[in-house]
C-alpha cells in the first residue's frame, strides 16, 4: 500500500510495469495498492472465467472477456479486475483495442477473487460497473449496481433463472478433484439441462 501517489505517478507506474506483469493495481484518490496474486487465486480466477465463458457459449450470447484490463476514471480512480466481461455492451466495444471509460461503457460483469487481495466495491461503483461478483472462501456474492451503490442479489441479471450463486462454487470445488476438462463438460451439460 502506497499513500499520496499522484495520478501522474500512477500512470507512470502502469506504463513502466507494462502489460506483461504478474501484479495487479488498484488506485483510489492517492492510495495505491499493488498485489501479487498467489497460485490459488489465479487457479480460481481461471476456472471461474472458463465457467462463465462456457455459460455464455451455451446460451449463444456474444461476449468479450477482457481479463484484468486496467479501467480508469481519470485523475481519481483505477483498477484491474480479476476477470471482466462485456455482455450487454459487447457490440459497443467490439473491435476496439483500447477502452476509454469517458467514451465507452464499463464491463457488464466484473469478478473478484478475495484470496490475496481485497475487493474495492467503491471503485467499481465509481466506474459504474453494473454487476460485481465476489468469491470469498467458496461463496459467491452477486452484487448489482442500484442508484450508484451495490446491492447483493440472489440471481445475476445477466443470467436470469440460472442458479449460479450455488452452482459456480460447486463446479469450482469439483474442478479441484475432477480436473478442469471434466468439470467444464459437466457444467456445460448442467447448463443445457437448465435451458431446455
Secondary structure, DSSP 4 states (H G I P E B T S, - for coil): -B-S--HHHHHHHHHHH-SS-SEEEEEETTEEEEEE--HHHHHHHHHHHHHHHHHHHHTT---EE-TT-EEEETTTEEEE-SEEEESTTHHHHTT-SS--TTTSPPPSEEEEE-SSS---HHHHHHHT-SEEEEEETTEEEEEEEETTEEEEESS-GGGTT--HHHHHHHHHHHHHHH-HHHHHHHHHHHHHHHH-
